[in-house]
Amino acid sequence: MQEILSGFAHLLAPLPMFYVIIGVVLGIIVGAIPGLSGSMLIALALPLTFYMSSLHAMDLLVAMYVGSISGGLITAILLRIPGTPSSIVTTFDGYPMARQGKAGRALMLGIVSSFIGGLVSWAILIIAAPPLSRFALQFGSFEIFSLVLAALVLIAGMGGEGAFFRSLLAGFIGLFVACPGLDPVTSTPRLTFGSVQMTGGFGLLPVLIGMFGISQIISDITNIEQKLEKIPFTFRGMFLSAADMKKSMGNFIRSSLIGTWVGFLPGIGGNVGSIIAYSAAQSSSKNPEEFGSGCDEGIIASETANNATIGGAFIPLLTLGIPGSVITAILMGALILHDIAPGPLLFKQHPDIVYGIMAVVFVANLLMFVIMLFASYGIAKIIDIPKAFMIPAILLFCVIGTFALNNRFFDVWIMFGFGLFGFLLEKLNMPLGPFIIGLVLSPFAEIHLRSALMASGGSLLPFVTRPISLVFVVISLATLAWTTRKSLLLPYFARRKSLRQNKPAI
């Protein structure tokens, strides 16, 4: 307890608090700009920390991490463009709610959920970091593939009632789109058609911006004269009541635990955490058919989980020296540049760094909540800007953000191509959610499946003989059986019964 208090005492000085505030604000801004990401911001800021003390450097970089993850919800809700990959799932319900004139409530749900998810994962980071990290070491390729398999199976139920086959088809298309590029195991080109540019495959951010941003721009252009009926932005109904909090408490806790758990599994990331939490919320909801149409539960699950991955990702970094995400890998590099070796000895050799980082995670979450809370009114006014002015500005940000990713115009063409593809999918009533989930999870599934098969000599038996893997396999089979029964068997028997009842007497 004394060490934790010393970490907070450090932030009471003006300079460290200044770095934290600057980091959170910059993170929110960059997170809200499509195509830019927290990892890009932290990588660019890293050289600026060379002449700082190691503690001040971590104050700035960790605050940027927290702000960037939270900032992505702004454009995800208001424009259906995920500012960061972690905000993909937020678009599913956040944008429909904003289009219903409830932009304020959608933003408030996202902000409160982000804060609660960050707070719960921080508490777990403080209390249970060492034992959780030791348990995470038991997750090998078999367990991680089984976990991803469970998430992939949930694709079948994401399209709502009557969309079983459309959801599966969209998911398989997403899996296929992730295939071009270099083979993750042998590094040989596949499905590149002789193009050097295709060796990198279809970048995740260009595809995301195209599917959600450019497709919406195309849709808006085709309806440029259409006036959207919007309820004026007011604070009424925006703030969550005690009844709202009580009703959503189970979702908050479940999504926080899922996000923290996924966060400290090395290499998974916030987007996977939000996908799993969203699917779990839909599966346990009394009204699963409302998901995707502006549902409170969907926004809460997504934003709670992706912010909870922050605290979770720090657990293996601080205790084992294993980065849990791309950003924590960069932060690990920052520690090494400051002659600090992450790992088991970090708590003994540099306790000020460990508990300073823990304090910054909490304070940055609190500052994020306050800043976004007071800025929400101005942020939500974006939707009142006329389309004729908004569309060119959004398009410019999309192009700049996509090009800045790898400094190549090929990514911009990918963005436009998938924008048109996303527009066509929506015209065919194909849900975009399963497509994106298939795209995101496919690389994890392939890498860990092939690693597991190589380790077992091609045998599938360890997937059911290893206890943790077996649990996820059983969950996958149970989910598949339940979804098949609900989406195929029950409607079939209902139609048969209806035909028998309406059959005319002879």
C-alpha positions as CSV (number, residue, x, y, z in Angstrom):
1,M,0.0,0.0,0.0
2,Q,2.9,2.4,0.8
3,E,4.3,1.9,-2.7
4,I,1.0,2.6,-4.4
5,L,0.6,5.8,-2.4
6,S,4.1,6.9,-3.4
7,G,3.1,6.4,-7.0
8,F,0.2,8.8,-6.5
9,A,2.3,11.2,-4.5
10,H,4.6,11.5,-7.5
11,L,1.8,12.7,-9.7
12,L,0.9,15.6,-7.3
13,A,3.9,17.5,-8.6
14,P,3.1,20.0,-11.5
15,L,5.4,18.6,-14.1
16,P,4.2,14.9,-14.0
17,M,0.6,16.0,-13.9
18,F,1.2,18.2,-16.9
19,Y,2.7,15.3,-18.8
20,V,-0.3,13.1,-17.9
21,I,-2.9,15.8,-19.0
22,I,-1.0,16.4,-22.3
23,G,-0.8,12.6,-22.9
24,V,-4.5,12.0,-22.4
25,V,-5.6,15.0,-24.6
26,L,-3.3,14.0,-27.4
27,G,-4.3,10.4,-27.1
28,I,-8.0,11.3,-27.3
29,I,-7.4,13.5,-30.4
30,V,-5.3,10.9,-32.2
31,G,-7.7,8.1,-31.2
32,A,-10.6,10.0,-32.7
33,I,-8.9,10.5,-36.1
34,P,-9.5,7.6,-38.4
35,G,-6.3,5.8,-39.5
36,L,-4.2,7.2,-36.7
37,S,-3.6,5.1,-33.6
38,G,-2.1,5.1,-30.2
39,S,0.8,3.0,-31.2
40,M,1.7,5.5,-33.9
41,L,1.4,8.4,-31.5
42,I,3.6,6.7,-28.8
43,A,6.1,5.6,-31.4
44,L,6.4,9.2,-32.6
45,A,6.6,10.6,-29.1
46,L,9.3,8.1,-28.0
47,P,12.3,10.2,-29.2
48,L,10.9,13.1,-27.2
49,T,11.4,11.1,-24.0
50,F,15.1,10.5,-24.4
51,Y,16.0,13.5,-22.3
52,M,13.2,13.0,-19.7
53,S,13.6,11.0,-16.6
54,S,12.3,7.4,-17.0
55,L,9.3,8.1,-14.7
56,H,8.3,11.3,-16.5
57,A,8.6,9.4,-19.9
58,M,6.2,6.7,-18.7
59,D,3.8,9.3,-17.3
60,L,3.5,10.8,-20.8
61,L,3.4,7.5,-22.8
62,V,1.0,5.6,-20.6
63,A,-1.4,8.6,-20.6
64,M,-1.3,8.6,-24.4
65,Y,-2.2,4.9,-24.3
66,V,-5.2,5.4,-22.2
67,G,-6.4,8.5,-24.1
68,S,-6.0,6.9,-27.5
69,I,-8.1,3.8,-26.7
70,S,-10.9,5.9,-25.3
71,G,-10.8,8.5,-28.1
72,G,-11.7,6.0,-30.8
73,L,-15.3,5.9,-29.6
74,I,-16.0,9.5,-30.7
75,T,-16.0,8.9,-34.5
76,A,-17.2,5.3,-34.0
77,I,-20.4,6.6,-32.6
78,L,-20.9,9.8,-34.5
79,L,-19.6,8.9,-37.9
80,R,-19.5,5.0,-37.9
81,I,-15.7,5.2,-38.5
82,P,-13.7,3.4,-35.8
83,G,-10.9,5.8,-34.7
84,T,-8.9,2.8,-33.6
85,P,-9.3,-1.0,-34.2
86,S,-10.5,-1.3,-30.6
87,S,-13.6,0.7,-31.5
88,I,-14.8,-1.5,-34.3
89,V,-17.6,-3.1,-32.2
90,T,-18.7,0.2,-30.8
91,T,-19.9,1.2,-34.3
92,F,-22.4,-1.7,-34.3
93,D,-24.8,0.0,-31.8
94,G,-23.2,3.4,-31.2
95,Y,-23.8,4.8,-34.7
96,P,-27.5,3.6,-35.0
97,M,-28.2,5.2,-31.6
98,A,-26.7,8.5,-32.8
99,R,-28.8,8.3,-36.0
100,Q,-31.9,8.0,-33.7
101,G,-31.0,11.4,-32.2
102,K,-29.4,9.9,-29.1
103,A,-25.8,10.9,-29.8
104,G,-25.4,12.3,-26.3
105,R,-26.6,9.1,-24.6
106,A,-24.4,7.0,-26.9
107,L,-21.3,9.1,-26.1
108,M,-22.1,9.0,-22.3
109,L,-22.5,5.2,-22.4
110,G,-19.2,4.9,-24.1
111,I,-17.4,7.3,-21.8
112,V,-18.8,5.8,-18.6
113,S,-18.1,2.3,-19.8
114,S,-14.6,3.2,-20.7
115,F,-14.0,4.6,-17.3
116,I,-15.5,1.6,-15.5
117,G,-13.6,-0.9,-17.7
118,G,-10.3,1.0,-17.0
119,L,-11.0,1.2,-13.3
120,V,-11.8,-2.5,-12.9
121,S,-8.8,-3.6,-14.8
122,W,-6.6,-1.2,-12.8
123,A,-7.9,-2.8,-9.6
124,I,-7.1,-6.2,-11.0
125,L,-3.6,-5.0,-12.0
126,I,-3.0,-3.7,-8.5
127,I,-4.4,-6.8,-6.6
128,A,-3.8,-9.8,-8.8
129,A,-1.0,-9.1,-11.2
130,P,1.5,-11.8,-10.2
131,P,-0.9,-14.7,-9.8
132,L,-2.8,-13.8,-13.0
133,S,0.4,-13.6,-15.0
134,R,1.5,-17.0,-13.8
135,F,-1.8,-18.4,-14.9
136,A,-1.5,-16.7,-18.3
137,L,1.7,-18.6,-18.9
138,Q,-0.4,-21.8,-19.2
139,F,-2.0,-20.4,-22.4
140,G,-0.2,-22.0,-25.3
141,S,-1.2,-22.2,-28.9
142,F,-3.9,-24.9,-28.1
143,E,-5.7,-22.7,-25.6
144,I,-5.5,-19.5,-27.6
145,F,-6.8,-21.2,-30.8
146,S,-9.7,-22.7,-28.7
147,L,-10.5,-19.2,-27.3
148,V,-10.5,-17.7,-30.8
149,L,-12.6,-20.6,-32.1
150,A,-15.2,-19.8,-29.5
151,A,-15.3,-16.2,-30.7
152,L,-15.6,-17.3,-34.3
153,V,-18.5,-19.6,-33.6
154,L,-20.4,-16.6,-32.1
155,I,-20.4,-15.1,-35.6
156,A,-23.4,-17.2,-36.6
157,G,-25.6,-15.4,-34.1
158,M,-24.6,-11.9,-34.8
159,G,-26.8,-11.1,-37.8
160,G,-30.1,-11.2,-35.8
161,E,-33.2,-13.3,-36.4
162,G,-33.3,-15.0,-39.8
163,A,-29.7,-14.0,-40.8
164,F,-27.9,-17.2,-39.9
165,F,-26.5,-18.0,-43.3
166,R,-25.8,-14.3,-44.2
167,S,-23.8,-13.9,-41.0
168,L,-21.8,-17.1,-41.6
169,L,-21.1,-16.1,-45.2
170,A,-20.0,-12.6,-44.2
171,G,-17.7,-14.2,-41.6
172,F,-16.2,-16.6,-44.1
173,I,-15.6,-13.7,-46.5
174,G,-13.7,-11.9,-43.7
175,L,-11.6,-15.0,-43.1
176,F,-10.7,-15.2,-46.8
177,V,-9.8,-11.5,-47.0
178,A,-7.2,-12.0,-44.3
179,C,-5.4,-14.7,-46.3
180,P,-3.5,-12.7,-49.0
181,G,0.1,-11.7,-48.0
182,L,3.0,-13.6,-46.5
183,D,2.3,-16.9,-44.9
184,P,2.7,-16.3,-41.1
185,V,4.7,-19.5,-40.6
186,T,6.8,-19.9,-43.8
187,S,6.8,-16.3,-44.9
188,T,6.1,-17.3,-48.5
189,P,3.8,-15.1,-50.6
190,R,0.2,-16.4,-51.1
191,L,-2.7,-15.0,-53.1
192,T,-0.5,-12.0,-54.1
193,F,-1.0,-12.5,-57.8
194,G,2.6,-11.4,-58.4
195,S,2.1,-8.0,-56.8
196,V,4.8,-6.8,-54.5
197,Q,2.3,-4.4,-52.8
198,M,0.1,-7.4,-51.9
199,T,2.9,-9.1,-49.9
200,G,1.7,-7.1,-46.9
201,G,-1.9,-8.3,-47.5
202,F,-4.9,-6.1,-46.9
203,G,-4.1,-3.8,-43.9
204,L,-6.6,-3.9,-41.1
205,L,-7.0,-0.1,-40.8
206,P,-7.5,0.6,-44.5
207,V,-10.1,-2.2,-44.6
208,L,-11.8,-0.9,-41.5
209,I,-11.9,2.7,-42.7
210,G,-13.2,1.6,-46.1
211,M,-15.9,-0.7,-44.8
212,F,-17.2,1.7,-42.2
213,G,-16.1,5.1,-43.4
214,I,-16.0,5.2,-47.1
215,S,-19.1,2.9,-47.4
216,Q,-21.0,5.4,-45.3
217,I,-19.7,8.3,-47.4
218,I,-21.0,6.6,-50.5
219,S,-24.3,6.0,-48.9
220,D,-24.5,9.6,-47.8
221,I,-23.6,10.8,-51.3
222,T,-26.4,8.8,-52.8
223,N,-28.8,10.5,-50.3
224,I,-27.1,13.9,-50.2
225,E,-30.4,15.8,-50.3
226,Q,-32.1,13.6,-47.6
227,K,-32.6,15.4,-44.3
228,L,-32.0,13.3,-41.3
229,E,-34.6,13.7,-38.5
230,K,-32.6,14.4,-35.4
231,I,-33.6,15.2,-31.9
232,P,-31.6,18.3,-30.8
233,F,-28.7,17.5,-28.5
234,T,-29.7,18.0,-24.9
235,F,-28.4,16.8,-21.6
236,R,-31.8,15.2,-20.9
237,G,-31.6,11.4,-21.0
238,M,-27.8,11.7,-21.5
239,F,-26.7,10.9,-17.9
240,L,-27.2,7.4,-16.7
241,S,-29.6,7.0,-13.8
242,A,-29.1,4.7,-10.8
243,A,-31.5,2.3,-12.4
244,D,-29.5,2.2,-15.6
245,M,-26.3,1.5,-13.7
246,K,-28.0,-1.3,-11.6
247,K,-29.4,-2.8,-14.8
248,S,-26.0,-2.8,-16.6
249,M,-23.9,-3.8,-13.6
250,G,-23.6,-7.4,-14.7
251,N,-22.6,-6.3,-18.2
252,F,-20.0,-3.9,-16.7
253,I,-18.4,-6.6,-14.5
254,R,-18.5,-9.4,-17.2
255,S,-17.1,-7.2,-19.9
256,S,-14.4,-5.8,-17.6
257,L,-13.3,-9.3,-16.6
258,I,-13.3,-10.4,-20.3
259,G,-11.3,-7.4,-21.4
260,T,-8.7,-7.7,-18.6
261,W,-8.4,-11.4,-19.3
262,V,-7.9,-10.9,-23.1
263,G,-5.6,-8.0,-22.4
264,F,-3.0,-10.0,-20.5
265,L,-3.0,-12.8,-23.0
266,P,0.1,-11.7,-25.1
267,G,-0.6,-10.6,-28.6
268,I,-4.4,-10.7,-28.6
269,G,-5.5,-7.0,-28.3
270,G,-8.4,-4.8,-27.4
271,N,-10.4,-5.4,-30.6
272,V,-10.6,-9.2,-29.8
273,G,-11.6,-8.3,-26.2
274,S,-14.5,-6.1,-27.3
275,I,-15.6,-8.7,-29.8
276,I,-15.8,-11.5,-27.2
277,A,-17.5,-9.2,-24.6
278,Y,-20.0,-8.0,-27.2
279,S,-20.8,-11.6,-28.2
280,A,-21.1,-12.6,-24.5
281,A,-23.5,-9.7,-23.8
282,Q,-25.7,-10.6,-26.8
283,S,-25.8,-14.3,-25.8
284,S,-26.8,-13.5,-22.3
285,S,-29.2,-10.6,-23.2
286,K,-33.0,-10.9,-22.8
287,N,-33.4,-9.0,-26.1
288,P,-30.5,-10.2,-28.4
289,E,-32.4,-9.1,-31.5
290,E,-31.9,-5.4,-30.4
291,F,-28.1,-5.7,-30.8
292,G,-27.0,-3.8,-33.9
293,S,-29.9,-1.3,-33.8
294,G,-28.8,1.0,-31.1
295,C,-28.6,-1.1,-28.0
296,D,-27.2,0.2,-24.7
297,E,-25.8,-3.3,-23.8
298,G,-23.7,-3.4,-27.0
299,I,-22.0,-0.1,-26.4
300,I,-21.4,-0.9,-22.8
301,A,-19.8,-4.3,-23.6
302,S,-17.6,-3.0,-26.3
303,E,-16.2,0.1,-24.6
304,T,-15.9,-1.6,-21.2
305,A,-13.9,-4.5,-22.6
306,N,-11.5,-2.5,-24.8
307,N,-10.5,-0.2,-22.0
308,A,-10.2,-3.1,-19.6
309,T,-7.5,-4.5,-21.9
310,I,-5.2,-1.6,-20.9
311,G,-4.8,-2.8,-17.3
312,G,-4.7,-6.4,-18.4
313,A,-1.9,-5.7,-20.9
314,F,0.3,-4.2,-18.2
315,I,0.2,-7.4,-16.1
316,P,2.5,-9.6,-18.2
317,L,4.7,-6.5,-19.1
318,L,5.4,-5.5,-15.5
319,T,5.6,-9.0,-14.0
320,L,7.1,-11.2,-16.8
321,G,8.6,-8.7,-19.3
322,I,6.1,-10.0,-22.0
323,P,4.1,-7.3,-23.8
324,G,0.4,-8.0,-23.9
325,S,-0.3,-5.7,-26.9
326,V,1.4,-3.7,-29.7
327,I,1.4,-0.6,-27.6
328,T,2.8,-2.3,-24.5
329,A,5.5,-3.7,-26.8
330,I,6.5,-0.1,-27.7
331,L,6.3,0.8,-24.0
332,M,8.6,-2.1,-23.3
333,G,11.0,-0.6,-25.8
334,A,10.8,2.7,-24.0
335,L,11.7,1.1,-20.7
336,I,14.7,-0.6,-22.3
337,L,15.8,2.7,-23.9
338,H,15.8,4.1,-20.3
339,D,18.0,1.2,-19.1
340,I,15.1,-0.5,-17.3
341,A,14.6,-4.2,-17.9
342,P,10.9,-5.3,-17.6
343,G,10.4,-8.6,-15.9
344,P,10.2,-10.3,-12.5
345,L,13.0,-8.2,-11.0
346,L,11.3,-4.9,-12.0
347,F,9.3,-4.8,-8.8
348,K,12.5,-5.1,-6.7
349,Q,14.9,-3.0,-8.8
350,H,12.5,-0.2,-9.9
351,P,9.4,-0.1,-7.7
352,D,9.0,3.6,-8.4
353,I,8.5,2.8,-12.1
354,V,6.0,-0.1,-11.4
355,Y,3.8,1.8,-9.0
356,G,4.2,5.0,-11.0
357,I,2.7,3.3,-14.0
358,M,-0.1,1.9,-11.9
359,A,-0.9,5.3,-10.6
360,V,-0.8,6.9,-14.1
361,V,-3.3,4.3,-15.4
362,F,-5.8,5.3,-12.7
363,V,-5.3,9.1,-13.0
364,A,-5.3,9.0,-16.8
365,N,-8.6,7.1,-16.7
366,L,-10.0,9.7,-14.4
367,L,-8.8,12.6,-16.5
368,M,-10.1,10.9,-19.7
369,F,-13.6,10.6,-18.1
370,V,-13.6,14.3,-17.0
371,I,-12.2,15.7,-20.3
372,M,-14.6,13.7,-22.5
373,L,-17.5,14.3,-20.2
374,F,-17.2,18.1,-20.4
375,A,-16.3,18.0,-24.1
376,S,-19.2,15.7,-25.1
377,Y,-21.6,18.5,-25.9
378,G,-19.2,20.1,-28.4
379,I,-18.2,16.7,-29.8
380,A,-21.8,15.7,-30.4
381,K,-22.5,18.9,-32.4
382,I,-20.5,17.3,-35.2
383,I,-23.6,15.6,-36.4
384,D,-25.3,19.0,-37.0
385,I,-22.7,20.0,-39.7
386,P,-24.3,19.8,-43.2
387,K,-23.3,16.8,-45.2
388,A,-21.9,19.0,-48.0
389,F,-19.3,20.2,-45.6
390,M,-18.8,17.1,-43.5
391,I,-18.3,14.5,-46.3
392,P,-15.2,16.2,-47.9
393,A,-13.6,16.7,-44.4
394,I,-14.2,13.1,-43.4
395,L,-12.9,11.8,-46.8
396,L,-9.7,14.0,-46.3
397,F,-9.1,12.5,-42.9
398,C,-9.7,9.0,-44.1
399,V,-7.1,9.4,-47.0
400,I,-4.5,11.1,-44.8
401,G,-4.9,8.6,-42.0
402,T,-4.7,5.6,-44.3
403,F,-1.7,6.9,-46.2
404,A,0.1,7.8,-43.0
405,L,-0.1,4.2,-41.8
406,N,2.6,2.9,-44.2
407,N,3.3,6.0,-46.4
408,R,2.0,4.2,-49.5
409,F,-0.9,5.1,-51.7
410,F,-1.8,1.4,-52.3
411,D,-3.5,1.4,-48.9
412,V,-5.7,4.3,-50.0
413,W,-6.9,2.2,-53.0
414,I,-7.6,-0.7,-50.6
415,M,-9.6,1.7,-48.5
416,F,-11.7,2.8,-51.5
417,G,-12.1,-0.7,-52.8
418,F,-13.4,-2.0,-49.5
419,G,-15.6,1.0,-49.1
420,L,-17.4,0.1,-52.3
421,F,-17.5,-3.6,-51.2
422,G,-19.0,-2.6,-47.8
423,F,-21.6,-0.5,-49.5
424,L,-22.6,-3.4,-51.7
425,L,-22.7,-5.8,-48.7
426,E,-25.1,-3.5,-46.9
427,K,-27.3,-3.2,-50.0
428,L,-27.5,-7.0,-49.9
429,N,-28.4,-7.0,-46.2
430,M,-25.2,-8.7,-45.3
431,P,-24.1,-7.7,-41.8
432,L,-20.6,-6.1,-41.6
433,G,-20.0,-7.2,-38.0
434,P,-19.3,-10.9,-38.8
435,F,-17.1,-9.8,-41.7
436,I,-14.9,-7.7,-39.5
437,I,-14.7,-10.3,-36.8
438,G,-13.6,-12.9,-39.3
439,L,-11.0,-10.5,-40.6
440,V,-9.6,-9.7,-37.2
441,L,-9.6,-13.2,-35.7
442,S,-8.4,-15.1,-38.8
443,P,-4.7,-14.4,-38.3
444,F,-4.8,-15.4,-34.7
445,A,-6.7,-18.6,-35.5
446,E,-4.3,-19.6,-38.3
447,I,-1.0,-18.8,-36.5
448,H,-2.0,-20.7,-33.3
449,L,-3.7,-23.6,-35.1
450,R,-0.6,-24.2,-37.2
451,S,1.8,-23.8,-34.2
452,A,-0.3,-26.2,-32.2
453,L,-0.4,-28.8,-35.0
454,M,3.4,-28.5,-35.5
455,A,3.9,-29.0,-31.7
456,S,1.6,-32.1,-31.6
457,G,2.9,-33.6,-34.9
458,G,-0.5,-33.0,-36.6
459,S,-2.6,-34.5,-33.8
460,L,-5.9,-32.7,-32.7
461,L,-6.1,-34.7,-29.5
462,P,-4.4,-32.1,-27.3
463,F,-7.3,-29.7,-28.0
464,V,-9.5,-31.9,-25.9
465,T,-7.0,-33.4,-23.5
466,R,-5.7,-30.0,-22.2
467,P,-8.2,-28.7,-19.6
468,I,-8.3,-25.0,-20.6
469,S,-8.5,-25.8,-24.3
470,L,-11.3,-28.3,-23.6
471,V,-13.4,-25.7,-21.8
472,F,-13.3,-23.4,-24.8
473,V,-14.0,-26.3,-27.2
474,V,-17.1,-27.2,-25.2
475,I,-18.2,-23.6,-25.1
476,S,-17.9,-23.5,-28.9
477,L,-19.9,-26.7,-29.5
478,A,-22.6,-25.6,-27.1
479,T,-22.8,-22.1,-28.7
480,L,-23.0,-23.7,-32.2
481,A,-25.8,-26.1,-31.1
482,W,-27.8,-23.3,-29.4
483,T,-27.5,-21.0,-32.4
484,T,-28.4,-23.7,-34.8
485,R,-31.5,-24.6,-32.7
486,K,-32.6,-21.0,-32.4
487,S,-31.9,-19.9,-36.0
488,L,-32.7,-23.0,-38.0
489,L,-34.6,-25.7,-36.1
490,L,-37.1,-23.6,-34.2
491,P,-38.2,-21.5,-37.2
492,Y,-38.4,-24.7,-39.3
493,F,-40.8,-26.4,-36.8
494,A,-42.7,-23.2,-36.3
495,R,-43.4,-23.0,-40.1
496,R,-44.4,-26.7,-40.2
497,K,-46.8,-26.2,-37.3
498,S,-48.3,-23.1,-39.0
499,L,-48.8,-25.0,-42.3
500,R,-50.5,-27.8,-40.5
501,Q,-52.8,-25.4,-38.7
502,N,-53.7,-23.5,-41.8
503,K,-54.1,-26.5,-44.0
504,P,-57.7,-26.5,-45.4
505,A,-60.0,-29.4,-44.6
506,I,-60.8,-31.8,-47.4
